[in-house]
Amino acid sequence: MNLRRILLDVDKGLNRPTLTELAGSIEEVPGVDAVKITVTEMDMETMGTSIIVEGININYNYLVKLIEDMGCAIHSIDEVMTGKHIIK
């Protein structure tokens, strides 16, 4: 399957990893060309984020393992695009 785009609802610790650390690590996943992280909510200990990852043949299993190994929790997959191009 040629995973081209995925939108994840992810919670992370308030201070670690930082948004830039998380984005930089995700960018290193095989197949990833671009990463966008948007903060959706915050409380005293956690930060809710929306993470969009785009590329060609994104390694989904590697992506999920990396996010979880960084101490983040994936709550849901909110969008997935596969195929020869991204639908606008």
C-alpha positions as a Markdown table, in Angstrom:
| # | Residue | x | y | z |
|---|---|---|---|---|
| 1 | Met | 0.0 | 0.0 | 0.0 |
| 2 | Asn | 1.4 | 3.4 | -1.0 |
| 3 | Leu | 0.5 | 5.5 | 2.2 |
| 4 | Arg | 0.7 | 9.1 | 1.0 |
| 5 | Arg | -0.9 | 11.0 | 3.9 |
| 6 | Ile | -2.0 | 10.3 | 7.4 |
| 7 | Leu | -3.6 | 12.5 | 10.1 |
| 8 | Leu | -3.1 | 11.4 | 13.7 |
| 9 | Asp | -4.6 | 12.7 | 17.0 |
| 10 | Val | -1.7 | 12.4 | 19.4 |
| 11 | Asp | -1.2 | 13.4 | 23.0 |
| 12 | Lys | 2.3 | 14.2 | 24.3 |
| 13 | Gly | 3.9 | 15.4 | 27.5 |
| 14 | Leu | 3.8 | 19.1 | 28.0 |
| 15 | Asn | 7.6 | 19.6 | 27.9 |
| 16 | Arg | 9.0 | 16.4 | 26.3 |
| 17 | Pro | 9.4 | 15.7 | 23.5 |
| 18 | Thr | 9.2 | 19.3 | 22.2 |
| 19 | Leu | 7.3 | 19.9 | 19.0 |
| 20 | Thr | 10.5 | 20.4 | 17.1 |
| 21 | Glu | 12.0 | 17.2 | 18.4 |
| 22 | Leu | 8.9 | 15.2 | 17.5 |
| 23 | Ala | 8.6 | 16.7 | 14.0 |
| 24 | Gly | 12.3 | 16.2 | 13.4 |
| 25 | Ser | 12.1 | 12.5 | 14.4 |
| 26 | Ile | 9.0 | 11.9 | 12.3 |
| 27 | Glu | 10.7 | 13.5 | 9.3 |
| 28 | Glu | 13.3 | 10.7 | 9.5 |
| 29 | Val | 10.7 | 8.0 | 9.0 |
| 30 | Pro | 11.2 | 6.2 | 5.6 |
| 31 | Gly | 8.9 | 7.8 | 3.0 |
| 32 | Val | 8.1 | 11.0 | 4.9 |
| 33 | Asp | 8.4 | 14.2 | 2.9 |
| 34 | Ala | 6.6 | 16.6 | 5.2 |
| 35 | Val | 5.3 | 16.9 | 8.7 |
| 36 | Lys | 2.8 | 19.4 | 10.2 |
| 37 | Ile | 2.0 | 19.4 | 14.0 |
| 38 | Thr | -0.8 | 21.6 | 15.3 |
| 39 | Val | -1.5 | 22.0 | 19.0 |
| 40 | Thr | -5.2 | 21.3 | 19.6 |
| 41 | Glu | -5.5 | 21.5 | 23.4 |
| 42 | Met | -3.4 | 21.8 | 26.5 |
| 43 | Asp | -3.7 | 21.0 | 30.2 |
| 44 | Met | -1.3 | 21.0 | 33.1 |
| 45 | Glu | 0.5 | 17.8 | 32.0 |
| 46 | Thr | -0.3 | 17.0 | 28.4 |
| 47 | Met | -0.6 | 18.7 | 25.0 |
| 48 | Gly | -3.1 | 17.4 | 22.4 |
| 49 | Thr | -1.8 | 17.6 | 18.8 |
| 50 | Ser | -2.9 | 16.9 | 15.3 |
| 51 | Ile | -0.1 | 15.5 | 13.2 |
| 52 | Ile | -0.2 | 15.4 | 9.4 |
| 53 | Val | 2.4 | 13.3 | 7.7 |
| 54 | Glu | 2.8 | 13.3 | 3.9 |
| 55 | Gly | 5.1 | 11.4 | 1.6 |
| 56 | Ile | 5.4 | 8.4 | -0.7 |
| 57 | Asn | 5.2 | 4.9 | 0.8 |
| 58 | Ile | 5.3 | 6.1 | 4.4 |
| 59 | Asn | 6.4 | 3.3 | 6.7 |
| 60 | Tyr | 3.3 | 3.3 | 9.0 |
| 61 | Asn | 4.6 | 0.7 | 11.5 |
| 62 | Tyr | 7.9 | 2.6 | 11.9 |
| 63 | Leu | 6.0 | 5.9 | 12.3 |
| 64 | Val | 3.7 | 4.5 | 15.0 |
| 65 | Lys | 6.6 | 2.9 | 16.9 |
| 66 | Leu | 8.6 | 6.1 | 16.8 |
| 67 | Ile | 5.8 | 8.2 | 18.1 |
| 68 | Glu | 5.0 | 5.8 | 20.9 |
| 69 | Asp | 8.7 | 5.3 | 21.8 |
| 70 | Met | 9.0 | 9.1 | 22.2 |
| 71 | Gly | 6.4 | 8.8 | 25.0 |
| 72 | Cys | 3.4 | 10.0 | 23.0 |
| 73 | Ala | -0.1 | 8.3 | 22.8 |
| 74 | Ile | -1.9 | 8.0 | 19.5 |
| 75 | His | -5.6 | 8.4 | 20.1 |
| 76 | Ser | -6.9 | 8.0 | 16.6 |
| 77 | Ile | -6.2 | 7.9 | 12.9 |
| 78 | Asp | -8.4 | 10.7 | 11.5 |
| 79 | Glu | -7.5 | 10.6 | 7.8 |
| 80 | Val | -5.6 | 8.2 | 5.5 |
| 81 | Met | -4.7 | 8.7 | 1.8 |
| 82 | Thr | -3.2 | 6.1 | -0.4 |
| 83 | Gly | -2.6 | 5.7 | -4.1 |
| 84 | Lys | -0.7 | 7.5 | -6.9 |
| 85 | His | -1.5 | 11.1 | -5.7 |
| 86 | Ile | -3.0 | 13.1 | -2.8 |
| 87 | Ile | -6.6 | 14.1 | -3.2 |
| 88 | Lys | -7.0 | 17.8 | -2.7 |
